[in-house]
Amino acid sequence: MAVQELVEIKFRLADGSDIGPNKYASSTTVASLKEKLIAQWPKDKDNGPRTTNDVKLINAGSILENSKTLGESILPVVEVPGGVITMHVVVKPPNNDKNNNKLEEDSTINGGCACTTCTIL
């Protein structure tokens, strides 16, 4: 049996706090990773994601696709062997009224992330 490569990931939330780091198999799909993230979401945070469609994961400036695995999604040039990968988490705001449509349009700049790393991209 082949040894499964593990990838250590922490998730950076919009308020600057982190979830993790935790280790995941490189064969884990992004959709499965999002489900695990939702299960670990801090209960004290407002407007947490309800479904995987409410979450976007960003690694090295790229939005990860649900159907791909971590091994297919992570850029080996950017990552340090044995290091922790930080993925930015963007949560789709709840759609309560028409004013949120304007907010969603405005938040598409840099994938909705306002951190220093993403604004440089």
Jmol script that loads the backbone (N, CA, C; Angstrom):
load data "model"
ATOM      1  N   MET A   1       0.850  -1.192   0.000  1.00  0.00           N
ATOM      2  CA  MET A   1       0.000   0.000   0.000  1.00  0.00           C
ATOM      3  C   MET A   1       0.888   1.246   0.000  1.00  0.00           C
ATOM      4  N   ALA A   2       0.555   2.205  -0.836  1.00  0.00           N
ATOM      5  CA  ALA A   2       1.328   3.443  -0.948  1.00  0.00           C
ATOM      6  C   ALA A   2       1.075   4.334   0.269  1.00  0.00           C
ATOM      7  N   VAL A   3       2.105   5.041   0.670  1.00  0.00           N
ATOM      8  CA  VAL A   3       1.981   5.967   1.786  1.00  0.00           C
ATOM      9  C   VAL A   3       1.289   7.233   1.287  1.00  0.00           C
ATOM     10  N   GLN A   4       0.248   7.638   2.004  1.00  0.00           N
ATOM     11  CA  GLN A   4      -0.521   8.821   1.620  1.00  0.00           C
ATOM     12  C   GLN A   4       0.213  10.079   2.091  1.00  0.00           C
ATOM     13  N   GLU A   5       0.456  10.997   1.178  1.00  0.00           N
ATOM     14  CA  GLU A   5       1.102  12.253   1.541  1.00  0.00           C
ATOM     15  C   GLU A   5       0.110  13.127   2.294  1.00  0.00           C
ATOM     16  N   LEU A   6       0.543  13.664   3.424  1.00  0.00           N
ATOM     17  CA  LEU A   6      -0.298  14.548   4.221  1.00  0.00           C
ATOM     18  C   LEU A   6       0.135  15.991   4.010  1.00  0.00           C
ATOM     19  N   VAL A   7      -0.853  16.865   3.964  1.00  0.00           N
ATOM     20  CA  VAL A   7      -0.621  18.286   3.774  1.00  0.00           C
ATOM     21  C   VAL A   7      -1.156  18.995   5.015  1.00  0.00           C
ATOM     22  N   GLU A   8      -0.340  19.851   5.628  1.00  0.00           N
ATOM     23  CA  GLU A   8      -0.772  20.583   6.815  1.00  0.00           C
ATOM     24  C   GLU A   8      -1.296  21.949   6.398  1.00  0.00           C
ATOM     25  N   ILE A   9      -2.558  22.205   6.771  1.00  0.00           N
ATOM     26  CA  ILE A   9      -3.241  23.417   6.322  1.00  0.00           C
ATOM     27  C   ILE A   9      -3.876  24.130   7.514  1.00  0.00           C
ATOM     28  N   LYS A  10      -3.773  25.470   7.488  1.00  0.00           N
ATOM     29  CA  LYS A  10      -4.581  26.282   8.404  1.00  0.00           C
ATOM     30  C   LYS A  10      -5.408  27.216   7.538  1.00  0.00           C
ATOM     31  N   PHE A  11      -6.578  27.549   8.031  1.00  0.00           N
ATOM     32  CA  PHE A  11      -7.508  28.401   7.307  1.00  0.00           C
ATOM     33  C   PHE A  11      -7.550  29.766   7.962  1.00  0.00           C
ATOM     34  N   ARG A  12      -7.283  30.814   7.178  1.00  0.00           N
ATOM     35  CA  ARG A  12      -7.301  32.190   7.675  1.00  0.00           C
ATOM     36  C   ARG A  12      -8.681  32.785   7.375  1.00  0.00           C
ATOM     37  N   LEU A  13      -9.376  33.189   8.431  1.00  0.00           N
ATOM     38  CA  LEU A  13     -10.698  33.787   8.298  1.00  0.00           C
ATOM     39  C   LEU A  13     -10.576  35.289   8.066  1.00  0.00           C
ATOM     40  N   ALA A  14     -11.666  35.912   7.668  1.00  0.00           N
ATOM     41  CA  ALA A  14     -11.658  37.330   7.315  1.00  0.00           C
ATOM     42  C   ALA A  14     -11.239  38.222   8.480  1.00  0.00           C
ATOM     43  N   ASP A  15     -11.517  37.793   9.717  1.00  0.00           N
ATOM     44  CA  ASP A  15     -11.143  38.614  10.873  1.00  0.00           C
ATOM     45  C   ASP A  15      -9.697  38.403  11.313  1.00  0.00           C
ATOM     46  N   GLY A  16      -8.942  37.587  10.573  1.00  0.00           N
ATOM     47  CA  GLY A  16      -7.537  37.351  10.886  1.00  0.00           C
ATOM     48  C   GLY A  16      -7.286  36.153  11.779  1.00  0.00           C
ATOM     49  N   SER A  17      -8.349  35.547  12.299  1.00  0.00           N
ATOM     50  CA  SER A  17      -8.166  34.351  13.127  1.00  0.00           C
ATOM     51  C   SER A  17      -7.984  33.125  12.228  1.00  0.00           C
ATOM     52  N   ASP A  18      -7.497  32.045  12.821  1.00  0.00           N
ATOM     53  CA  ASP A  18      -7.208  30.831  12.063  1.00  0.00           C
ATOM     54  C   ASP A  18      -7.993  29.648  12.608  1.00  0.00           C
ATOM     55  N   ILE A  19      -8.266  28.698  11.723  1.00  0.00           N
ATOM     56  CA  ILE A  19      -8.754  27.374  12.099  1.00  0.00           C
ATOM     57  C   ILE A  19      -7.638  26.413  11.711  1.00  0.00           C
ATOM     58  N   GLY A  20      -7.185  25.635  12.659  1.00  0.00           N
ATOM     59  CA  GLY A  20      -6.107  24.691  12.375  1.00  0.00           C
ATOM     60  C   GLY A  20      -4.807  25.203  12.941  1.00  0.00           C
ATOM     61  N   PRO A  21      -3.722  24.612  12.552  1.00  0.00           N
ATOM     62  CA  PRO A  21      -3.513  23.733  11.409  1.00  0.00           C
ATOM     63  C   PRO A  21      -3.932  22.291  11.694  1.00  0.00           C
ATOM     64  N   ASN A  22      -4.345  21.597  10.633  1.00  0.00           N
ATOM     65  CA  ASN A  22      -4.679  20.182  10.650  1.00  0.00           C
ATOM     66  C   ASN A  22      -4.052  19.537   9.435  1.00  0.00           C
ATOM     67  N   LYS A  23      -3.864  18.225   9.503  1.00  0.00           N
ATOM     68  CA  LYS A  23      -3.281  17.500   8.380  1.00  0.00           C
ATOM     69  C   LYS A  23      -4.381  16.809   7.591  1.00  0.00           C
ATOM     70  N   TYR A  24      -4.252  16.887   6.258  1.00  0.00           N
ATOM     71  CA  TYR A  24      -5.209  16.289   5.339  1.00  0.00           C
ATOM     72  C   TYR A  24      -4.449  15.496   4.282  1.00  0.00           C
ATOM     73  N   ALA A  25      -5.062  14.420   3.812  1.00  0.00           N
ATOM     74  CA  ALA A  25      -4.460  13.632   2.735  1.00  0.00           C
ATOM     75  C   ALA A  25      -4.481  14.444   1.454  1.00  0.00           C
ATOM     76  N   SER A  26      -3.451  14.310   0.639  1.00  0.00           N
ATOM     77  CA  SER A  26      -3.389  15.053  -0.618  1.00  0.00           C
ATOM     78  C   SER A  26      -4.484  14.608  -1.585  1.00  0.00           C
ATOM     79  N   SER A  27      -5.115  13.452  -1.321  1.00  0.00           N
ATOM     80  CA  SER A  27      -6.207  12.969  -2.173  1.00  0.00           C
ATOM     81  C   SER A  27      -7.565  13.527  -1.753  1.00  0.00           C
ATOM     82  N   THR A  28      -7.607  14.330  -0.686  1.00  0.00           N
ATOM     83  CA  THR A  28      -8.852  14.943  -0.217  1.00  0.00           C
ATOM     84  C   THR A  28      -9.345  15.953  -1.245  1.00  0.00           C
ATOM     85  N   THR A  29     -10.628  15.871  -1.598  1.00  0.00           N
ATOM     86  CA  THR A  29     -11.168  16.851  -2.541  1.00  0.00           C
ATOM     87  C   THR A  29     -11.383  18.178  -1.832  1.00  0.00           C
ATOM     88  N   VAL A  30     -11.409  19.250  -2.601  1.00  0.00           N
ATOM     89  CA  VAL A  30     -11.644  20.587  -2.047  1.00  0.00           C
ATOM     90  C   VAL A  30     -13.039  20.644  -1.435  1.00  0.00           C
ATOM     91  N   ALA A  31     -14.031  20.002  -2.068  1.00  0.00           N
ATOM     92  CA  ALA A  31     -15.394  19.989  -1.522  1.00  0.00           C
ATOM     93  C   ALA A  31     -15.411  19.324  -0.143  1.00  0.00           C
ATOM     94  N   SER A  32     -14.682  18.212   0.008  1.00  0.00           N
ATOM     95  CA  SER A  32     -14.601  17.525   1.293  1.00  0.00           C
ATOM     96  C   SER A  32     -13.878  18.395   2.321  1.00  0.00           C
ATOM     97  N   LEU A  33     -12.841  19.095   1.882  1.00  0.00           N
ATOM     98  CA  LEU A  33     -12.108  19.999   2.763  1.00  0.00           C
ATOM     99  C   LEU A  33     -13.028  21.113   3.269  1.00  0.00           C
ATOM    100  N   LYS A  34     -13.872  21.639   2.391  1.00  0.00           N
ATOM    101  CA  LYS A  34     -14.824  22.678   2.792  1.00  0.00           C
ATOM    102  C   LYS A  34     -15.817  22.147   3.818  1.00  0.00           C
ATOM    103  N   GLU A  35     -16.272  20.895   3.646  1.00  0.00           N
ATOM    104  CA  GLU A  35     -17.189  20.296   4.612  1.00  0.00           C
ATOM    105  C   GLU A  35     -16.526  20.191   5.991  1.00  0.00           C
ATOM    106  N   LYS A  36     -15.271  19.784   6.021  1.00  0.00           N
ATOM    107  CA  LYS A  36     -14.537  19.691   7.278  1.00  0.00           C
ATOM    108  C   LYS A  36     -14.347  21.074   7.900  1.00  0.00           C
ATOM    109  N   LEU A  37     -14.103  22.074   7.069  1.00  0.00           N
ATOM    110  CA  LEU A  37     -13.957  23.447   7.551  1.00  0.00           C
ATOM    111  C   LEU A  37     -15.257  23.938   8.187  1.00  0.00           C
ATOM    112  N   ILE A  38     -16.380  23.674   7.536  1.00  0.00           N
ATOM    113  CA  ILE A  38     -17.675  24.096   8.070  1.00  0.00           C
ATOM    114  C   ILE A  38     -17.932  23.432   9.417  1.00  0.00           C
ATOM    115  N   ALA A  39     -17.562  22.156   9.558  1.00  0.00           N
ATOM    116  CA  ALA A  39     -17.745  21.434  10.821  1.00  0.00           C
ATOM    117  C   ALA A  39     -16.881  22.018  11.933  1.00  0.00           C
ATOM    118  N   GLN A  40     -15.722  22.590  11.583  1.00  0.00           N
ATOM    119  CA  GLN A  40     -14.799  23.159  12.572  1.00  0.00           C
ATOM    120  C   GLN A  40     -15.049  24.649  12.816  1.00  0.00           C
ATOM    121  N   TRP A  41     -15.989  25.252  12.094  1.00  0.00           N
ATOM    122  CA  TRP A  41     -16.213  26.695  12.171  1.00  0.00           C
ATOM    123  C   TRP A  41     -16.531  27.097  13.614  1.00  0.00           C
ATOM    124  N   PRO A  42     -15.869  28.124  14.142  1.00  0.00           N
ATOM    125  CA  PRO A  42     -16.118  28.562  15.528  1.00  0.00           C
ATOM    126  C   PRO A  42     -17.571  28.986  15.725  1.00  0.00           C
ATOM    127  N   LYS A  43     -18.180  28.464  16.769  1.00  0.00           N
ATOM    128  CA  LYS A  43     -19.610  28.745  17.034  1.00  0.00           C
ATOM    129  C   LYS A  43     -19.846  30.202  17.415  1.00  0.00           C
ATOM    130  N   ASP A  44     -18.806  30.891  17.911  1.00  0.00           N
ATOM    131  CA  ASP A  44     -18.975  32.281  18.328  1.00  0.00           C
ATOM    132  C   ASP A  44     -18.868  33.279  17.173  1.00  0.00           C
ATOM    133  N   LYS A  45     -18.554  32.802  15.968  1.00  0.00           N
ATOM    134  CA  LYS A  45     -18.429  33.683  14.807  1.00  0.00           C
ATOM    135  C   LYS A  45     -19.795  33.865  14.142  1.00  0.00           C
ATOM    136  N   ASP A  46     -20.117  35.104  13.808  1.00  0.00           N
ATOM    137  CA  ASP A  46     -21.370  35.396  13.106  1.00  0.00           C
ATOM    138  C   ASP A  46     -21.243  35.026  11.632  1.00  0.00           C
ATOM    139  N   ASN A  47     -22.368  34.746  11.013  1.00  0.00           N
ATOM    140  CA  ASN A  47     -22.451  34.502   9.568  1.00  0.00           C
ATOM    141  C   ASN A  47     -21.509  33.413   9.077  1.00  0.00           C
ATOM    142  N   GLY A  48     -21.476  32.302   9.787  1.00  0.00           N
ATOM    143  CA  GLY A  48     -20.684  31.171   9.330  1.00  0.00           C
ATOM    144  C   GLY A  48     -21.313  30.545   8.100  1.00  0.00           C
ATOM    145  N   PRO A  49     -20.526  29.831   7.307  1.00  0.00           N
ATOM    146  CA  PRO A  49     -21.066  29.198   6.097  1.00  0.00           C
ATOM    147  C   PRO A  49     -22.000  28.050   6.457  1.00  0.00           C
ATOM    148  N   ARG A  50     -23.035  27.861   5.622  1.00  0.00           N
ATOM    149  CA  ARG A  50     -23.978  26.761   5.834  1.00  0.00           C
ATOM    150  C   ARG A  50     -23.691  25.594   4.904  1.00  0.00           C
ATOM    151  N   THR A  51     -23.236  25.912   3.694  1.00  0.00           N
ATOM    152  CA  THR A  51     -22.956  24.867   2.704  1.00  0.00           C
ATOM    153  C   THR A  51     -21.593  25.124   2.077  1.00  0.00           C
ATOM    154  N   THR A  52     -21.103  24.141   1.332  1.00  0.00           N
ATOM    155  CA  THR A  52     -19.816  24.303   0.660  1.00  0.00           C
ATOM    156  C   THR A  52     -19.882  25.389  -0.412  1.00  0.00           C
ATOM    157  N   ASN A  53     -21.066  25.666  -0.927  1.00  0.00           N
ATOM    158  CA  ASN A  53     -21.209  26.730  -1.935  1.00  0.00           C
ATOM    159  C   ASN A  53     -21.054  28.119  -1.332  1.00  0.00           C
ATOM    160  N   ASP A  54     -21.146  28.217   0.000  1.00  0.00           N
ATOM    161  CA  ASP A  54     -20.983  29.509   0.680  1.00  0.00           C
ATOM    162  C   ASP A  54     -19.516  29.851   0.926  1.00  0.00           C
ATOM    163  N   VAL A  55     -18.604  28.924   0.618  1.00  0.00           N
ATOM    164  CA  VAL A  55     -17.194  29.082   0.958  1.00  0.00           C
ATOM    165  C   VAL A  55     -16.330  29.047  -0.298  1.00  0.00           C
ATOM    166  N   LYS A  56     -15.359  29.953  -0.343  1.00  0.00           N
ATOM    167  CA  LYS A  56     -14.304  29.896  -1.359  1.00  0.00           C
ATOM    168  C   LYS A  56     -12.987  29.780  -0.617  1.00  0.00           C
ATOM    169  N   LEU A  57     -12.150  28.857  -1.077  1.00  0.00           N
ATOM    170  CA  LEU A  57     -10.815  28.711  -0.518  1.00  0.00           C
ATOM    171  C   LEU A  57      -9.817  29.251  -1.515  1.00  0.00           C
ATOM    172  N   ILE A  58      -8.893  30.078  -1.029  1.00  0.00           N
ATOM    173  CA  ILE A  58      -7.895  30.704  -1.890  1.00  0.00           C
ATOM    174  C   ILE A  58      -6.516  30.260  -1.435  1.00  0.00           C
ATOM    175  N   ASN A  59      -5.750  29.734  -2.381  1.00  0.00           N
ATOM    176  CA  ASN A  59      -4.374  29.339  -2.108  1.00  0.00           C
ATOM    177  C   ASN A  59      -3.487  29.969  -3.163  1.00  0.00           C
ATOM    178  N   ALA A  60      -2.495  30.734  -2.733  1.00  0.00           N
ATOM    179  CA  ALA A  60      -1.552  31.402  -3.636  1.00  0.00           C
ATOM    180  C   ALA A  60      -2.277  32.214  -4.704  1.00  0.00           C
ATOM    181  N   GLY A  61      -3.360  32.887  -4.318  1.00  0.00           N
ATOM    182  CA  GLY A  61      -4.085  33.760  -5.227  1.00  0.00           C
ATOM    183  C   GLY A  61      -5.065  33.068  -6.145  1.00  0.00           C
ATOM    184  N   SER A  62      -5.217  31.741  -6.035  1.00  0.00           N
ATOM    185  CA  SER A  62      -6.137  30.994  -6.894  1.00  0.00           C
ATOM    186  C   SER A  62      -7.292  30.441  -6.073  1.00  0.00           C
ATOM    187  N   ILE A  63      -8.496  30.550  -6.618  1.00  0.00           N
ATOM    188  CA  ILE A  63      -9.672  29.960  -5.987  1.00  0.00           C
ATOM    189  C   ILE A  63      -9.673  28.478  -6.324  1.00  0.00           C
ATOM    190  N   LEU A  64      -9.775  27.634  -5.309  1.00  0.00           N
ATOM    191  CA  LEU A  64      -9.723  26.195  -5.511  1.00  0.00           C
ATOM    192  C   LEU A  64     -11.074  25.658  -5.985  1.00  0.00           C
ATOM    193  N   GLU A  65     -11.019  24.697  -6.900  1.00  0.00           N
ATOM    194  CA  GLU A  65     -12.224  24.093  -7.466  1.00  0.00           C
ATOM    195  C   GLU A  65     -12.643  22.889  -6.644  1.00  0.00           C
ATOM    196  N   ASN A  66     -13.962  22.768  -6.383  1.00  0.00           N
ATOM    197  CA  ASN A  66     -14.493  21.699  -5.543  1.00  0.00           C
ATOM    198  C   ASN A  66     -14.127  20.304  -6.034  1.00  0.00           C
ATOM    199  N   SER A  67     -14.075  20.096  -7.332  1.00  0.00           N
ATOM    200  CA  SER A  67     -13.874  18.755  -7.882  1.00  0.00           C
ATOM    201  C   SER A  67     -12.415  18.294  -7.858  1.00  0.00           C
ATOM    202  N   LYS A  68     -11.495  19.190  -7.578  1.00  0.00           N
ATOM    203  CA  LYS A  68     -10.074  18.839  -7.586  1.00  0.00           C
ATOM    204  C   LYS A  68      -9.621  18.399  -6.193  1.00  0.00           C
ATOM    205  N   THR A  69      -8.520  17.659  -6.166  1.00  0.00           N
ATOM    206  CA  THR A  69      -7.939  17.235  -4.891  1.00  0.00           C
ATOM    207  C   THR A  69      -6.933  18.280  -4.415  1.00  0.00           C
ATOM    208  N   LEU A  70      -6.522  18.151  -3.169  1.00  0.00           N
ATOM    209  CA  LEU A  70      -5.489  19.057  -2.651  1.00  0.00           C
ATOM    210  C   LEU A  70      -4.205  18.910  -3.451  1.00  0.00           C
ATOM    211  N   GLY A  71      -3.853  17.688  -3.792  1.00  0.00           N
ATOM    212  CA  GLY A  71      -2.642  17.453  -4.571  1.00  0.00           C
ATOM    213  C   GLY A  71      -2.668  18.153  -5.917  1.00  0.00           C
ATOM    214  N   GLU A  72      -3.849  18.248  -6.532  1.00  0.00           N
ATOM    215  CA  GLU A  72      -3.986  18.926  -7.821  1.00  0.00           C
ATOM    216  C   GLU A  72      -4.060  20.441  -7.661  1.00  0.00           C
ATOM    217  N   SER A  73      -4.485  20.907  -6.490  1.00  0.00           N
ATOM    218  CA  SER A  73      -4.767  22.326  -6.289  1.00  0.00           C
ATOM    219  C   SER A  73      -3.614  23.134  -5.731  1.00  0.00           C
ATOM    220  N   ILE A  74      -2.740  22.493  -4.976  1.00  0.00           N
ATOM    221  CA  ILE A  74      -1.674  23.218  -4.296  1.00  0.00           C
ATOM    222  C   ILE A  74      -0.465  23.331  -5.208  1.00  0.00           C
ATOM    223  N   LEU A  75       0.063  24.542  -5.319  1.00  0.00           N
ATOM    224  CA  LEU A  75       1.222  24.787  -6.166  1.00  0.00           C
ATOM    225  C   LEU A  75       2.494  24.400  -5.428  1.00  0.00           C
ATOM    226  N   PRO A  76       3.220  23.386  -5.897  1.00  0.00           N
ATOM    227  CA  PRO A  76       4.413  22.941  -5.172  1.00  0.00           C
ATOM    228  C   PRO A  76       5.527  23.974  -5.125  1.00  0.00           C
ATOM    229  N   VAL A  77       5.579  24.888  -6.086  1.00  0.00           N
ATOM    230  CA  VAL A  77       6.627  25.903  -6.116  1.00  0.00           C
ATOM    231  C   VAL A  77       6.461  26.880  -4.954  1.00  0.00           C
ATOM    232  N   VAL A  78       5.216  27.135  -4.570  1.00  0.00           N
ATOM    233  CA  VAL A  78       4.922  28.123  -3.545  1.00  0.00           C
ATOM    234  C   VAL A  78       5.103  27.541  -2.142  1.00  0.00           C
ATOM    235  N   GLU A  79       4.864  26.254  -2.000  1.00  0.00           N
ATOM    236  CA  GLU A  79       4.845  25.640  -0.690  1.00  0.00           C
ATOM    237  C   GLU A  79       6.249  25.240  -0.227  1.00  0.00           C
ATOM    238  N   VAL A  80       6.453  25.300   1.063  1.00  0.00           N
ATOM    239  CA  VAL A  80       7.711  24.876   1.671  1.00  0.00           C
ATOM    240  C   VAL A  80       7.499  23.442   2.163  1.00  0.00           C
ATOM    241  N   PRO A  81       8.357  22.501   1.761  1.00  0.00           N
ATOM    242  CA  PRO A  81       8.187  21.119   2.224  1.00  0.00           C
ATOM    243  C   PRO A  81       8.145  21.047   3.746  1.00  0.00           C
ATOM    244  N   GLY A  82       7.113  20.381   4.266  1.00  0.00           N
ATOM    245  CA  GLY A  82       6.966  20.251   5.712  1.00  0.00           C
ATOM    246  C   GLY A  82       6.378  21.476   6.377  1.00  0.00           C
ATOM    247  N   GLY A  83       6.095  22.535   5.630  1.00  0.00           N
ATOM    248  CA  GLY A  83       5.537  23.757   6.199  1.00  0.00           C
ATOM    249  C   GLY A  83       4.025  23.730   6.229  1.00  0.00           C
ATOM    250  N   VAL A  84       3.451  24.675   6.931  1.00  0.00           N
ATOM    251  CA  VAL A  84       2.002  24.798   7.029  1.00  0.00           C
ATOM    252  C   VAL A  84       1.518  25.718   5.907  1.00  0.00           C
ATOM    253  N   ILE A  85       0.515  25.279   5.176  1.00  0.00           N
ATOM    254  CA  ILE A  85      -0.075  26.064   4.095  1.00  0.00           C
ATOM    255  C   ILE A  85      -1.222  26.883   4.677  1.00  0.00           C
ATOM    256  N   THR A  86      -1.230  28.166   4.398  1.00  0.00           N
ATOM    257  CA  THR A  86      -2.328  29.017   4.838  1.00  0.00           C
ATOM    258  C   THR A  86      -3.258  29.264   3.666  1.00  0.00           C
ATOM    259  N   MET A  87      -4.519  28.879   3.838  1.00  0.00           N
ATOM    260  CA  MET A  87      -5.543  29.144   2.827  1.00  0.00           C
ATOM    261  C   MET A  87      -6.478  30.208   3.367  1.00  0.00           C
ATOM    262  N   HIS A  88      -6.801  31.153   2.521  1.00  0.00           N
ATOM    263  CA  HIS A  88      -7.741  32.202   2.898  1.00  0.00           C
ATOM    264  C   HIS A  88      -9.158  31.715   2.632  1.00  0.00           C
ATOM    265  N   VAL A  89     -10.060  32.045   3.557  1.00  0.00           N
ATOM    266  CA  VAL A  89     -11.447  31.617   3.471  1.00  0.00           C
ATOM    267  C   VAL A  89     -12.316  32.836   3.211  1.00  0.00           C
ATOM    268  N   VAL A  90     -13.100  32.777   2.152  1.00  0.00           N
ATOM    269  CA  VAL A  90     -14.058  33.835   1.842  1.00  0.00           C
ATOM    270  C   VAL A  90     -15.444  33.226   1.965  1.00  0.00           C
ATOM    271  N   VAL A  91     -16.295  33.832   2.786  1.00  0.00           N
ATOM    272  CA  VAL A  91     -17.649  33.336   2.996  1.00  0.00           C
ATOM    273  C   VAL A  91     -18.626  34.251   2.295  1.00  0.00           C
ATOM    274  N   LYS A  92     -19.490  33.648   1.507  1.00  0.00           N
ATOM    275  CA  LYS A  92     -20.536  34.395   0.806  1.00  0.00           C
ATOM    276  C   LYS A  92     -21.496  34.967   1.852  1.00  0.00           C
ATOM    277  N   PRO A  93     -21.751  36.278   1.792  1.00  0.00           N
ATOM    278  CA  PRO A  93     -22.661  36.871   2.780  1.00  0.00           C
ATOM    279  C   PRO A  93     -24.081  36.362   2.576  1.00  0.00           C
ATOM    280  N   PRO A  94     -24.870  36.301   3.661  1.00  0.00           N
ATOM    281  CA  PRO A  94     -26.263  35.860   3.519  1.00  0.00           C
ATOM    282  C   PRO A  94     -27.023  36.808   2.612  1.00  0.00           C
ATOM    283  N   ASN A  95     -27.913  36.269   1.834  1.00  0.00           N
ATOM    284  CA  ASN A  95     -28.682  37.046   0.864  1.00  0.00           C
ATOM    285  C   ASN A  95     -30.023  37.431   1.478  1.00  0.00           C
ATOM    286  N   ASN A  96     -30.025  38.481   2.320  1.00  0.00           N
ATOM    287  CA  ASN A  96     -31.241  38.877   3.022  1.00  0.00           C
ATOM    288  C   ASN A  96     -32.105  39.854   2.229  1.00  0.00           C
ATOM    289  N   ASP A  97     -31.469  40.755   1.464  1.00  0.00           N
ATOM    290  CA  ASP A  97     -32.253  41.735   0.722  1.00  0.00           C
ATOM    291  C   ASP A  97     -31.503  42.179  -0.526  1.00  0.00           C
ATOM    292  N   LYS A  98     -32.090  43.124  -1.252  1.00  0.00           N
ATOM    293  CA  LYS A  98     -31.514  43.599  -2.508  1.00  0.00           C
ATOM    294  C   LYS A  98     -30.184  44.323  -2.304  1.00  0.00           C
ATOM    295  N   ASN A  99     -29.972  44.946  -1.143  1.00  0.00           N
ATOM    296  CA  ASN A  99     -28.731  45.668  -0.888  1.00  0.00           C
ATOM    297  C   ASN A  99     -27.529  44.734  -0.872  1.00  0.00           C
ATOM    298  N   ASN A 100     -27.738  43.463  -0.527  1.00  0.00           N
ATOM    299  CA  ASN A 100     -26.630  42.508  -0.505  1.00  0.00           C
ATOM    300  C   ASN A 100     -26.097  42.230  -1.900  1.00  0.00           C
ATOM    301  N   ASN A 101     -26.926  42.372  -2.944  1.00  0.00           N
ATOM    302  CA  ASN A 101     -26.445  42.146  -4.309  1.00  0.00           C
ATOM    303  C   ASN A 101     -25.334  43.129  -4.654  1.00  0.00           C
ATOM    304  N   LYS A 102     -25.472  44.387  -4.226  1.00  0.00           N
ATOM    305  CA  LYS A 102     -24.441  45.384  -4.454  1.00  0.00           C
ATOM    306  C   LYS A 102     -23.177  45.013  -3.686  1.00  0.00           C
ATOM    307  N   LEU A 103     -23.343  44.527  -2.444  1.00  0.00           N
ATOM    308  CA  LEU A 103     -22.204  44.118  -1.631  1.00  0.00           C
ATOM    309  C   LEU A 103     -21.454  42.969  -2.298  1.00  0.00           C
ATOM    310  N   GLU A 104     -22.188  41.981  -2.837  1.00  0.00           N
ATOM    311  CA  GLU A 104     -21.556  40.846  -3.499  1.00  0.00           C
ATOM    312  C   GLU A 104     -20.765  41.302  -4.716  1.00  0.00           C
ATOM    313  N   GLU A 105     -21.309  42.256  -5.492  1.00  0.00           N
ATOM    314  CA  GLU A 105     -20.598  42.752  -6.662  1.00  0.00           C
ATOM    315  C   GLU A 105     -19.306  43.448  -6.248  1.00  0.00           C
ATOM    316  N   ASP A 106     -19.362  44.251  -5.180  1.00  0.00           N
ATOM    317  CA  ASP A 106     -18.187  44.976  -4.724  1.00  0.00           C
ATOM    318  C   ASP A 106     -17.134  44.040  -4.129  1.00  0.00           C
ATOM    319  N   SER A 107     -17.562  42.916  -3.523  1.00  0.00           N
ATOM    320  CA  SER A 107     -16.618  42.036  -2.841  1.00  0.00           C
ATOM    321  C   SER A 107     -15.910  41.080  -3.793  1.00  0.00           C
ATOM    322  N   THR A 108     -16.210  41.132  -5.081  1.00  0.00           N
ATOM    323  CA  THR A 108     -15.530  40.230  -6.007  1.00  0.00           C
ATOM    324  C   THR A 108     -14.110  40.675  -6.309  1.00  0.00           C
ATOM    325  N   ILE A 109     -13.750  41.893  -5.946  1.00  0.00           N
ATOM    326  CA  ILE A 109     -12.379  42.350  -6.131  1.00  0.00           C
ATOM    327  C   ILE A 109     -11.492  41.520  -5.219  1.00  0.00           C
ATOM    328  N   ASN A 110     -10.417  40.940  -5.762  1.00  0.00           N
ATOM    329  CA  ASN A 110      -9.502  40.072  -5.020  1.00  0.00           C
ATOM    330  C   ASN A 110     -10.225  38.908  -4.370  1.00  0.00           C
ATOM    331  N   GLY A 111     -11.314  38.409  -4.989  1.00  0.00           N
ATOM    332  CA  GLY A 111     -12.031  37.264  -4.437  1.00  0.00           C
ATOM    333  C   GLY A 111     -12.735  37.589  -3.129  1.00  0.00           C
ATOM    334  N   GLY A 112     -12.908  38.869  -2.811  1.00  0.00           N
ATOM    335  CA  GLY A 112     -13.571  39.258  -1.591  1.00  0.00           C
ATOM    336  C   GLY A 112     -12.657  39.327  -0.383  1.00  0.00           C
ATOM    337  N   CYS A 113     -11.400  39.035  -0.566  1.00  0.00           N
ATOM    338  CA  CYS A 113     -10.451  39.027   0.549  1.00  0.00           C
ATOM    339  C   CYS A 113      -9.764  40.389   0.615  1.00  0.00           C
ATOM    340  N   ALA A 114      -9.674  40.939   1.809  1.00  0.00           N
ATOM    341  CA  ALA A 114      -9.074  42.245   1.986  1.00  0.00           C
ATOM    342  C   ALA A 114      -7.720  42.177   2.683  1.00  0.00           C
ATOM    343  N   CYS A 115      -7.154  40.972   2.775  1.00  0.00           N
ATOM    344  CA  CYS A 115      -5.873  40.856   3.476  1.00  0.00           C
ATOM    345  C   CYS A 115      -4.749  41.443   2.632  1.00  0.00           C
ATOM    346  N   THR A 116      -3.654  41.717   3.269  1.00  0.00           N
ATOM    347  CA  THR A 116      -2.502  42.330   2.590  1.00  0.00           C
ATOM    348  C   THR A 116      -1.977  41.468   1.464  1.00  0.00           C
ATOM    349  N   THR A 117      -1.932  40.147   1.678  1.00  0.00           N
ATOM    350  CA  THR A 117      -1.403  39.238   0.658  1.00  0.00           C
ATOM    351  C   THR A 117      -2.232  39.311  -0.614  1.00  0.00           C
ATOM    352  N   CYS A 118      -3.561  39.228  -0.482  1.00  0.00           N
ATOM    353  CA  CYS A 118      -4.416  39.193  -1.664  1.00  0.00           C
ATOM    354  C   CYS A 118      -4.500  40.538  -2.362  1.00  0.00           C
ATOM    355  N   THR A 119      -4.422  41.645  -1.621  1.00  0.00           N
ATOM    356  CA  THR A 119      -4.486  42.944  -2.276  1.00  0.00           C
ATOM    357  C   THR A 119      -3.236  43.227  -3.085  1.00  0.00           C
ATOM    358  N   ILE A 120      -2.135  42.578  -2.742  1.00  0.00           N
ATOM    359  CA  ILE A 120      -0.914  42.743  -3.535  1.00  0.00           C
ATOM    360  C   ILE A 120      -1.073  42.055  -4.873  1.00  0.00           C
ATOM    361  N   LEU A 121      -1.782  40.914  -4.898  1.00  0.00           N
ATOM    362  CA  LEU A 121      -1.983  40.168  -6.134  1.00  0.00           C
ATOM    363  C   LEU A 121      -2.756  41.000  -7.060  1.00  0.00           C
TER     364      LEU A 121
END
end "model"
wireframe off; spacefill off
backbone 0.3
color backbone group
